[in-house]
Amino acid sequence: MAHPIRHIVIVGGGSAGWLTAGVIAADHRAHAPDGLRVTLIESPDVAPIGVGEGTWPTMRDTLARIGVSETAFFRECDAAFKQGSRFDGWRGSEHADYYFHPFVLPRGYGETDLVQPWQREFSHVPFADLVSFQPHLCVQGRAPKQATTPEFAAVANYGYHLDAGKFGVFLRKHCLERLGVHYVPDHVTGIASHENGDIAALQTRAHGALAGDLFIDCTGMQSLLLGQHYGIGLVDQRHVLFNDSALAVQVPYLNEDSPIASQTTSTAQRAGWIWDIGLPTRRGIGHVYSSAHTSDDGAAADLCAYLGTDATPRKLTFQPGYRRTFWHRNCVAIGLSAGFIEPLEASALALVELSAALVSDDLPATRATMDAVARRFNDAFTYRWERVIEFLKLHYVLSRRPGAYWDDHRDERSIPVRLQELLALWRHRPPSRLDFHRIEEVFPSASWQYVLYGMGFTPEPGGTRRTDPTVAAQYYREAADLTRRMLGALPSNRALIDHIRRHGLQKI
């Protein structure tokens, strides 16, 4: 008789562990006597890294999926709205250059070619500003919804900024009180294996051996199960994306009513870039950089110059890469244990969400079918990590900034072949669904358009598609009209967040 999958053991807490536990427990009725058993082991000796403060709009669906209240989330996680990313100084070709990568699709996207008419008649206007209302909301610091908009519903598409440490605590509380997750606060001291090489049980310091059917490694960069026990190494990406260090600091607002930014701001530097994230009570700021192109002291000096004051940041190091295999035998890695590239575009939590959802949706009923599920999972996430790497690299290869760091990024030897081919195709037509054909792409082709044209990429005149420019012009007018109406109707980010914290949002 085939061995059924009845007990899932997750090792490691933080955002990755508790999100994964929440999704699986909610989907598979862990709270019920006949439901799947979900256990999470979290070492009291290991503190979470706690700097993953940006999410994608997918987080709204994930939180709703596990039954979280958006009002409680805002109150307990120091959360704010995020409507996209702003890139300052990345083009390097003009004074005060910046562009937006918003979360809203361009008006008329997929209906007509919006690029050729923009290039011919409106190139003096940033592409995103012409085809989308959302950059204008961000410039004005507006919220993406109104006080009467129900929880998780949106007027403008949005994700979140959040306090990562508080988020992990919030998820743990929800999983334990509402979803039936079993919690073991203990340190793993050993791993016992079956004869076939599967993990049989984890030996803990105080609770003895904990057996399970499927083990999920959420132990961060140490990757206790997949990396250390099974020896599954990283596919190193330092030859493509050079950043391997970060300095992080938390900065208070000057006043309690200071505006809260509606986007993550990423500002290019000599050998990296600085993130700036606004929460209700503080800003999270950090400098991501390449140790091969600047020293820690040099990076700290650039960070202090940005802040306009001295600071004592926390140093983080990482090896950009992803596991050769994510699911091996009865062990799957999710979160930093699966890999990390860099925080640009906040893909880390999104990959956790995608991983947890696929494990839950495609959960094998028995050990006999697990290997087939694992192959599909590995195929999906190798593809996703490769697309993330290409998308992040796109931000660098089109920059005209001077210096060795930027020169090395533009070196053809550091650019993935697939990205080189796409850039050649995009000389003659915009990025489209033909280039990214999977149902659940990490970044839709619209995102590639926002970055491509935001970075100043100039396609060849004419292109391969003959379209009526009056159709695009109508969509430009619609975007402008939406901008006027939304700016007149939406409150400021801080005003809506203050309202949520005091009065809450209505349930859907």
C-alpha positions in Angstrom: 0.0 0.0 0.0 1.3 3.5 -0.9 2.4 5.6 2.0 0.0 8.5 2.4 1.2 12.1 3.1 -0.4 12.9 6.4 2.2 15.1 8.2 4.2 18.0 6.9 7.0 19.3 9.0 8.3 22.9 8.3 11.7 23.8 9.7 12.3 27.5 10.3 9.9 30.3 11.0 10.1 33.9 9.8 8.0 35.1 6.9 8.8 32.1 4.7 8.0 29.4 7.3 4.8 30.9 8.7 3.5 31.9 5.2 4.1 28.3 4.0 2.5 26.9 7.1 -0.5 29.2 6.8 -1.2 28.4 3.1 -0.9 24.6 3.6 -2.9 24.5 6.9 -5.7 26.7 5.5 -6.0 24.7 2.3 -5.8 21.3 3.9 -7.9 21.8 7.1 -5.1 21.3 9.6 -7.5 22.5 12.3 -9.9 19.5 11.7 -9.4 16.0 13.1 -9.3 14.6 9.6 -7.2 17.3 8.2 -3.5 17.3 7.2 -1.1 17.7 10.2 1.2 20.7 9.9 4.1 21.2 12.4 6.5 24.1 12.4 9.8 23.8 14.3 11.5 27.2 15.0 14.7 27.5 16.8 14.7 30.1 19.6 18.5 30.4 18.9 18.1 31.8 15.4 16.7 35.3 14.8 15.0 36.0 11.4 16.9 38.4 9.1 14.0 40.7 9.1 14.7 43.1 6.2 12.2 41.7 3.6 9.9 44.7 3.8 8.3 44.8 0.3 5.7 42.6 -1.3 3.8 42.3 -4.6 0.0 42.6 -5.0 -0.1 38.8 -4.8 0.3 39.1 -1.0 -3.3 40.4 -0.8 -4.5 37.1 -2.3 -2.2 35.1 0.0 -3.4 36.8 3.2 -7.0 36.5 2.1 -6.4 32.8 1.3 -5.2 32.1 4.8 -8.1 34.0 6.4 -6.2 37.0 7.7 -7.9 40.4 8.5 -6.3 43.2 6.4 -7.2 45.6 9.2 -5.4 43.5 11.8 -2.4 43.1 9.4 -2.1 46.9 9.1 -2.3 47.4 12.8 0.1 44.6 13.9 2.7 44.7 11.1 3.3 48.5 10.8 2.1 48.0 7.2 1.7 50.6 4.4 0.6 50.5 0.8 3.0 49.9 -2.0 2.0 50.7 -5.6 5.2 49.9 -7.4 8.8 51.0 -7.5 10.5 54.3 -8.5 14.0 54.2 -9.9 16.1 57.3 -9.3 19.4 57.9 -11.2 19.5 54.5 -12.9 19.5 55.8 -16.5 22.5 58.1 -15.7 21.9 60.1 -18.9 20.3 63.2 -17.7 19.8 65.4 -14.6 17.4 64.0 -12.0 16.3 61.1 -14.1 13.7 58.7 -12.7 11.0 56.4 -13.8 8.2 54.2 -12.3 7.4 50.5 -12.5 3.8 50.6 -11.3 1.6 47.7 -10.4 -1.3 48.7 -12.7 -1.2 47.5 -16.3 -0.9 50.1 -19.0 -4.3 51.3 -20.2 -5.2 49.3 -23.4 -2.4 46.8 -22.7 -2.7 43.9 -25.1 -5.3 45.7 -27.2 -2.9 47.7 -29.3 0.8 48.7 -29.6 1.2 51.6 -27.2 4.9 52.0 -27.8 5.2 53.2 -31.4 2.8 56.1 -31.1 4.5 57.1 -27.8 7.9 57.0 -29.4 6.7 59.1 -32.4 4.7 61.8 -30.6 5.0 61.7 -26.9 8.6 60.6 -26.1 9.1 63.7 -24.0 6.6 62.1 -21.5 7.9 59.0 -19.5 6.2 55.9 -20.9 4.7 54.8 -17.5 3.3 58.4 -16.9 1.6 58.3 -20.3 0.0 54.9 -20.2 -0.8 54.6 -16.5 -2.4 56.7 -13.8 -0.4 55.0 -11.0 2.9 56.9 -11.2 0.9 60.1 -10.6 -0.7 58.7 -7.5 2.8 57.8 -6.2 4.2 61.3 -6.9 1.2 62.8 -5.0 1.5 60.2 -2.1 -2.0 58.9 -2.6 -3.4 55.7 -1.3 -4.7 53.0 -3.7 -8.2 52.8 -2.3 -10.7 54.7 -0.2 -11.8 54.2 3.4 -15.1 52.6 2.1 -13.2 50.1 -0.1 -13.5 46.6 1.5 -10.5 44.6 2.8 -8.1 43.4 0.1 -10.2 45.2 -2.7 -8.4 47.8 -4.7 -9.1 50.9 -6.7 -5.5 50.9 -7.9 -3.5 47.6 -7.7 -1.3 47.4 -4.6 1.0 45.4 -2.4 2.5 46.3 0.9 5.5 47.6 2.8 5.7 45.9 6.3 7.9 45.3 9.3 9.3 41.8 8.6 9.9 40.9 12.2 6.3 41.9 13.2 5.0 40.1 10.1 6.5 36.8 11.2 5.0 37.2 14.7 1.6 38.1 13.3 1.5 35.0 11.0 2.6 32.7 13.8 -0.2 33.9 16.0 -2.8 33.4 13.2 -1.4 30.0 12.3 -1.6 28.8 15.9 -4.9 30.3 16.9 -6.9 29.9 13.8 -5.3 27.3 11.5 -4.3 24.4 13.7 -0.6 24.5 13.1 1.4 22.6 15.7 4.3 24.7 17.0 7.6 23.3 18.3 10.0 26.0 19.6 13.2 23.9 19.5 16.5 23.5 17.9 17.2 20.7 15.4 20.2 18.8 16.4 20.2 15.9 13.9 18.5 14.3 10.9 17.4 10.6 10.7 17.0 9.0 7.3 15.0 6.1 5.9 17.0 3.4 4.0 16.0 5.0 0.6 17.5 8.3 1.6 14.2 10.1 2.6 14.2 12.1 5.8 12.5 10.1 8.5 12.6 12.4 11.4 14.3 15.4 12.9 16.0 15.1 16.2 15.4 18.1 18.5 17.1 19.3 21.6 14.0 19.2 23.9 11.3 17.3 22.1 13.1 14.3 20.8 12.5 12.9 17.3 9.8 14.5 15.2 8.7 12.2 12.3 7.0 13.5 9.1 6.1 12.6 5.5 7.2 15.8 3.8 9.8 18.2 5.2 10.0 21.9 4.1 13.3 23.7 4.6 12.7 27.3 5.6 15.9 27.6 7.6 17.2 30.6 5.6 20.6 30.8 4.0 22.0 28.0 6.1 19.6 25.6 4.3 19.9 23.0 7.0 18.0 20.2 5.2 18.4 20.7 1.4 21.8 22.4 1.4 23.6 20.9 4.4 22.0 17.4 4.7 21.4 16.7 1.1 24.3 18.7 -0.3 22.3 20.5 -2.9 24.5 23.5 -3.9 23.7 26.9 -5.3 23.8 27.9 -8.9 26.0 30.9 -8.4 24.9 34.1 -10.1 27.7 36.5 -9.1 28.9 36.6 -12.7 25.5 38.1 -13.7 24.4 40.1 -10.7 27.3 41.3 -8.6 25.7 42.5 -5.4 26.5 40.4 -2.4 26.4 42.8 0.6 23.9 45.3 2.2 23.9 47.8 5.0 20.5 48.3 6.5 19.3 51.1 8.9 15.9 52.2 10.3 15.2 56.0 10.2 12.5 57.8 12.1 10.3 60.4 10.5 10.9 64.1 11.3 7.3 64.5 12.2 4.4 62.1 13.2 2.4 63.3 10.2 5.2 63.1 7.6 4.0 61.7 4.2 4.4 57.9 3.7 5.8 57.1 0.3 3.5 55.0 -2.0 6.3 53.2 -3.6 9.7 51.6 -2.9 12.4 54.1 -4.1 15.6 52.6 -5.5 18.4 55.1 -6.0 21.5 54.1 -8.1 24.9 54.5 -6.5 28.5 54.1 -7.6 28.6 50.3 -6.9 25.0 49.4 -6.1 21.8 51.1 -5.1 19.9 52.3 -2.0 16.3 51.2 -1.1 14.0 53.5 0.7 10.7 52.0 2.1 8.2 54.0 4.1 6.3 52.4 7.0 3.8 54.3 9.2 6.3 54.7 12.0 9.7 54.8 10.2 11.6 54.3 7.0 13.6 51.2 6.2 16.7 52.2 4.2 19.6 50.1 3.0 22.5 50.1 0.5 22.9 47.0 -1.6 26.4 46.8 -3.2 29.1 44.6 -4.7 32.1 43.9 -2.4 34.2 43.5 -5.6 33.5 47.1 -6.6 33.5 49.0 -3.3 34.6 48.6 0.3 32.2 48.4 3.3 33.5 51.9 4.3 32.9 53.2 0.9 29.3 51.8 0.8 28.7 53.2 4.3 29.9 56.6 3.2 27.5 56.5 0.2 24.6 55.5 2.5 25.4 58.3 5.0 25.5 60.8 2.1 22.0 59.7 1.0 20.7 59.9 4.6 22.4 63.3 5.2 23.6 62.1 8.5 25.8 59.5 10.2 24.4 56.1 10.8 25.4 52.7 12.3 23.9 50.2 9.8 23.6 46.5 10.2 25.8 44.5 7.7 24.3 41.6 5.7 26.1 39.4 3.2 24.6 36.9 0.8 25.7 34.8 -2.2 23.4 35.5 -5.2 22.2 32.2 -6.5 19.5 29.5 -6.4 19.5 25.8 -5.6 20.3 23.3 -8.4 17.2 21.4 -7.2 14.5 22.8 -4.9 12.6 19.6 -4.2 14.8 16.5 -3.5 13.3 13.2 -2.3 10.8 14.3 0.5 12.4 17.7 1.2 11.6 21.0 -0.5 13.2 24.4 0.2 11.2 27.6 0.3 12.5 31.1 1.0 16.2 32.0 1.5 17.0 28.3 1.8 16.0 28.0 -1.9 18.1 31.0 -3.0 18.4 34.7 -3.0 19.5 37.1 -5.7 19.1 40.7 -4.4 16.2 42.8 -3.1 15.7 44.8 -6.3 11.9 44.5 -7.2 11.1 42.6 -4.0 10.9 39.1 -5.5 11.9 37.2 -2.4 8.5 37.1 -0.6 6.7 36.6 -4.0 8.8 33.5 -4.6 7.8 32.3 -1.1 4.1 32.8 -2.0 4.5 31.0 -5.3 6.3 28.1 -3.7 3.9 27.6 -0.8 0.9 27.8 -3.2 2.4 25.2 -5.6 3.3 22.8 -2.8 -0.2 23.1 -1.4 -2.0 23.0 -4.8 0.0 20.0 -6.1 0.5 18.2 -2.8 1.1 14.5 -3.5 -1.3 12.2 -1.9 1.3 9.5 -1.4 5.1 9.1 -1.4 4.8 7.1 -4.7 3.6 10.2 -6.6 5.9 12.7 -4.9 8.8 12.4 -7.3 6.6 13.4 -10.2 5.3 16.4 -8.3 8.9 17.3 -7.4 10.0 17.3 -11.0 7.2 19.7 -11.9 8.0 21.9 -9.0 11.7 22.0 -9.9 10.9 22.8 -13.6 8.6 25.6 -12.5 11.0 27.2 -10.1 14.1 26.9 -12.2 12.2 28.8 -14.9 11.0 31.4 -12.4 14.5 32.0 -10.9 16.0 32.4 -14.4 13.3 34.9 -15.3 13.9 36.9 -12.1 17.6 37.1 -12.8 17.0 38.3 -16.4 14.5 40.9 -15.2 16.8 42.3 -12.6 19.7 42.3 -15.0 17.6 44.4 -17.4 17.7 47.3 -14.9 21.5 47.3 -15.2 22.4 46.6 -18.8 20.6 49.7 -20.2 22.1 52.1 -17.7 24.5 54.8 -19.0 26.0 55.4 -15.5 29.8 55.6 -15.5 32.1 53.5 -13.4 33.5 49.9 -13.3 30.4 48.5 -11.6 28.1 49.7 -14.3 30.6 48.9 -17.1 30.9 45.3 -15.8 27.1 45.0 -15.8 27.0 46.1 -19.5 29.7 43.6 -20.4 28.1 41.2 -22.8 29.8 38.3 -21.0 27.7 39.0 -17.9 24.3 39.2 -19.8 22.3 35.9 -20.0 22.0 34.7 -23.6 18.2 34.7 -23.5 18.1 38.4 -22.4 20.5 39.3 -25.2 18.1 37.6 -27.7 15.1 39.4 -26.2 16.8 42.8 -26.4 17.5 42.1 -30.1 13.8 41.2 -30.7 12.6 44.3 -28.7 14.5 46.6 -31.1 11.6 45.9 -33.5 8.6 45.1 -31.3 7.6 45.6 -27.6 7.8 42.8 -25.0 4.6 40.7 -25.2 3.0 37.5 -24.0 4.9 35.7 -26.8 8.1 36.3 -24.8 6.6 35.1 -21.5 4.2 32.3 -22.2 3.7 30.5 -18.9 0.3 31.0 -17.1 1.9 32.2 -13.9 4.9 34.4 -15.0 6.8 36.0 -12.2 6.9 39.3 -14.1 4.3 39.9 -16.8 5.4 41.4 -20.1 4.0 44.8 -19.0 6.6 45.0 -16.3 9.4 44.4 -18.8 7.9 47.3 -20.9 7.9 49.7 -17.9 11.5 49.0 -17.1 12.7 48.8 -20.7 11.3 52.2 -21.7 11.8 53.7 -18.3 15.5 53.0 -18.8 15.5 54.8 -22.1 15.5 51.9 -24.5 14.8 53.2 -28.0 13.2 50.7 -30.5 13.8 51.0 -34.2 11.2 53.1 -35.9 8.4 51.3 -37.7 8.6 48.0 -35.9 7.0 44.8 -37.2 3.4 45.6 -36.3 1.2 48.0 -38.2 -1.3 49.6 -35.8 -3.7 52.5 -35.9 -2.1 55.3 -33.7 -5.5 56.8 -33.0 -6.4 53.7 -30.9 -3.3 54.2 -28.7 -4.1 57.9 -28.4 -7.6 57.1 -27.0 -5.9 54.9 -24.4 -3.5 57.7 -23.5 -6.6 60.0 -23.0 -8.3 57.4 -20.8 -5.2 57.1 -18.6 -5.1 60.9 -18.2 -8.8 61.0 -17.4 -8.4 58.3 -14.8 -5.5 60.2 -13.3 -7.6 63.3 -12.8 -10.5 61.4 -11.3 -8.3 59.3 -8.9 -6.2 62.3 -7.7 -9.5 64.0 -6.8 -11.0 61.0 -5.0 -8.2 59.1 -3.2 -6.8 60.1 0.2 -3.2 60.3 1.1 -1.3 57.1 2.1 -1.0 58.3 5.7 -4.6 59.5 6.0 -6.0 56.1 4.9 -3.5 54.1 7.0 -4.4 56.2 10.1 -8.1 55.5 9.3 -7.5 51.8 9.1 -5.6 51.7 12.4 -8.4 53.6 14.2 -11.5 52.4 12.5 -10.6 49.4 10.3 -11.8 48.4 6.8 -15.1 46.7 6.1 -15.0 43.0 5.2 -15.7 41.8 1.7 
